[in-house]
Amino acid sequence: MPLPPDRGHIDTEQRHAQSTELDRQSTREIVELMVTDHRVVADAVGAAAPALAAFVDALVPRVAAGGRLVYVGAGTSGRLGVLDASECPPTFQSDPRQVVGVIAGGDASLRRSSEGREDEPRGAAPALRELGVGVLDTVLGIAAGGTTPFVLGALEIAKSMGATTGLLTCARRAGVAACDHLLVLETGPEVLTGSTRLKAGSATKLALNIVTTALFVRLGKVHGNLMVDLRATNDKLRDRALRTLCQLVPGLSREDAVAALDAAGGAVKTAAVMRKVVVSREEAERLLAACGGRLREALGERVPRPSRP
């Protein structure tokens, strides 16, 4: 077989200067080293804040117009993308089709590694075709080292389909021809050489949290810092919904909040509008629909709306 490409120059493949004797260290020393090493994560993501903000600003109007955010990755990167996508519906009551995760090897790779699939540049083509990726969609490739053929190939395919594209990587690299937004999180070498499930994985998770949280805040799924677009489907969420409603409607008792939430079909925003504007459930739902779901506007407060692409 031919020799594989030499990736020794990539930041995430370098040896960590403080962990060259890792196998000789005590458990306490290993723990303390990894804790100290992970302090780099927040700084790395912070340095990428302007690029992350620009990416979200480009993303918001496309999703508002019906587009989707599609994550594409392999291995740890792919699993993190699928995880972030799967957490959006329960957090924001978003349509599961708005944020989608594509992983090399399919869903089976979430539990059992299929590393060989990441070497297929056209591997994501069937998934992207099935999704019907188009001009309103944004495809974000996730690759810690920035060289994964499955991911880079997916960006080329997505670009040819008219989508906006981005690459999230934890290693410095030159621009990518098919990439509109290059997001670099410089986390450096790992304590365990090349194991990007460590710092790189933590930084990637934080960056994806930022992207989708900022996206849905901008889309009106959040009021202040409250998750108002939730439905009380279990005891934990019912308790959160009650506390949220009491914060939105000053003076409302917990007992009255129960009645208000039940009258609103479990929808916090609907209950808040019913109580504060003093309207029926149907009228509250109409007001919210007319405001694109933005609670502030439904309550008579003006807020800027995202522009269309």
N, C-alpha and C positions, 0 to 999 in steps of 0.2 A: 504494500500500500504506500502511496506517496506520503511524504512527511506533512504533518499538519502545519498551518501557518504559525509562525513564532509570535506569541502574544506577550513575550517577556518585557516589552516596553510599556505595557499598560499599567497605570497607577495601581489598580486593584490586584495586580499580579506580583507586585513588589513584596519583598520581605520586610516585615515590621522590625525596626531596630530594637525595640524593647522586648520582643518575644522570641528571640533566636534561641533561648534556652527554655522554651515553654514546657517541654517535657520534664525538666528538672525542677520546676517551680512547685511550691505547695499549693493546695487547693485555695487557701486564702490569698496567696499571691496571684493566682490565675484570676480569681474573682475581682480583686482590686485592680489588676491591670485592665481587665475588660471594662470595668465600670469607668475607669479613668479614660480609656480609649474612646468610649462612646460619647464623651463630652464634645467630641469633634462634630457629632451629628448635627446638633442645632446650629452650630456656626456654619457648617457646609450648606445647610438648607437656607440659612439666613443670607448667605452670600448670593444665593440664587434667587432671592426674593424679587428683584426687578424682572427677571425672565419669567418666573412663575406668574407674577401679576399680569405681564403682557400676554401670556398664554391664556389665562382665565378671561381677560378682557376680550380676547379674540373669540373665545369659546362661548361666552354668555349669549350674545345675540344669535348665534347659530342654533344653540339648544332652544332658546326662546322661540325661534322660528320653526322648530320641529326637528332639528338635527340631533345627533347623538355623539357622545364621547365613547370611543372604542379603544380600550387598552389592548395592546398586543405584547406578549412576552413569552419567555421560556423559563422553565425551572422556577427558582425563587421569584424572579421578576414577574413571571406569568401568574404565579399563585397570588402575589400581592395585588396585582391588577384585578384578578377575579374577586379577591376578598373585598377590595374597596368598592367594586361595582355592586357586590351582593349586599353591602351594608347601607347603600343609599336608600332603597325602598323603605326599610323599617325606620330609618332615621328621619327621612324627609317626606315620606309618603309619595315618593317619586315613581314614575312609571318605570318598571324594570327594564324597559327597552331604551331608556335614556342614557344609561351608563352600562356598557357591556364589556366583559372581559373575555379575551381570546387567548388561550394558552396552547403552546405547541404540544401536540399529542392529545388534545381534547381534555374533557373533564376527568378522564382517568388519571391524568398527570397531576391532578390536585392531591392525590393520595400516594401515587406510586410514580417515581421519577421516570421520565422517558427522555433522557438527555440527548439521545441521538437525533431526535426530531428537530432540535434547534439548529442543526446544520443545513436545513432545507430552505433555501431562499424563497421558494414558491409555496412553502408549507401553509401559509396563512391564506392563500388564494381561495380555497373552497369556503372558508368561514366568512371572508370579506364579501364574496359573491353572494353567499346565502343571506347575509345581512343587507345586501343591496346598498353598499356604501356609496354615498353620492356627495354632491357639492355642499350640503349643509352639515355634513358629518366631520368630526375631528378624530383622527386616529393618532393615539399617543403610543409610540413604541417604548418599551421599558427594557433596558439592557444595562446591567451594572457596569460591564466592561466596555460597552458601546460598540461591540463588534459582532453580535449574534446575527448570523445570516437570516434566520427566521424573522427577526425583527426588522432588520434593514431591508430585506426583501418585501416585507409587509408594507413598509413606508412607500417603496416604489410603486407597489400595486395600488395602494390607496391614493397616491398622488395621481396615478393614471386614471383613476375613477373620479377624480375631481375633488377629493377630500382635502381638508387642511391637515397638516401632519406635524408631529412633534416627536422628539426623542429625549427621554429621560435617562441619563447615564451618570454613573459615579466616577467616571474617569475622564480626564481631559482628552479632547480629541478635536480634530478639525471639523469644519462643518460637513453636513451630509447633504448631497445634492437634492434628495427627495424630502428634505426636512425643512419645514417653515419655522419651527421653534426648537432650538437646541437648549435643553435644560440640564446643566451640569452641576452635580453635587460632589464637590471634591472631598471625598471622605478618606482618601489615601489608602495605604496598605492595611490589610487585616491582620489581627493578632494570629489567626490561623491562615497562613498564606493562601490567598485566592478564594477563601470562603466568604463570598459576598452575601451570605445570609446574615452576616454579622453587622458591622457598621453600615455597609452599603444598603443592606436590607432595611435597617432601621431608618436611615435617611430617606429611602424610597417610600416607605410607609408614611412617614411624616409629610413628604411632598404630595403624595396622593391624597392624604387627609386634607391638606391645604387646598388642593385643586377642587375637590368635590364640595368641601364645606363652603369655600368662597363662591363657587358656582351657584349653589342652592340658596345661599344668602342673597346673592344678586337677583335670583329668580323669585324672591319673595317667600321662600319656605321658612324663613326665620323672622321673628319679631324681637328686636333688641338682641338678647343672646338666648332666647327661649325657642325650643323646638315646638313651635305652635302647629305645625302641619303633621300632627300625629293622631292616631286613633287608639282609643283605650281598648286593647285586645287581650290584655292580661293584667294581673294585679299590679305589677310594677308600673306598667304604662298608665293604668287607670289612676294610680296614686300620683304619678308625674303630671298627668293631664289635670287632675284636680288642683294640685299645687300651682300649676301654670295658670289655670283659669282664675284662681284667687289672686294671683299677681297681676293679671291683666285687668281684673275688675275689682278695684279697691273696695273693701268692705264686704265682699262676698264671703259668706261662711262656707266651710267645707261641705256642710249639709246642703246648702243652696247650690253649691257647685255641682253636686251629684245630680240634682234635678235638672240643672241647666245643661249638663253634659248629656244626660239621657234624652232631653228634649231635642238636642242637636245631633242625635244619632252617634254620639261619641266623638264628634269632630270639635276640637278645641276652638279653632278659628270661628266656626259657625256659632258656637256657644257664646264666644266673646262678643260678636257682632249683635246677636240676639239680645244680650243683656245691656250692652253699652248704647246701642242705637235704638233699642226697644222695638224690635221688629220680629216677625214670624220667622220660622226656620226657612221657609221658602224664599222670603225676601232677603234674609241674610245670605243664603246661598247665591241668590241672584246678584247681590252687591259684590260678593267675593269674586264671582265669575266675571263680572264686568270690570273688576280691577286686576284681573289676571292672578287672583289668589292672594294679592298683597293686602295684609291685614291693616296696615297703616292707612292705605287709601280707602279701604272699606269703612274705616272709622272716621274718615274725613280728613286725614293727614296726608299732605302731598309729599311724594317721594319721587326721585328721578327714575324713569323707566329705561331699561337697556335699549340701545338703538338696534335696528335690524342691520344685518350685514350688507 
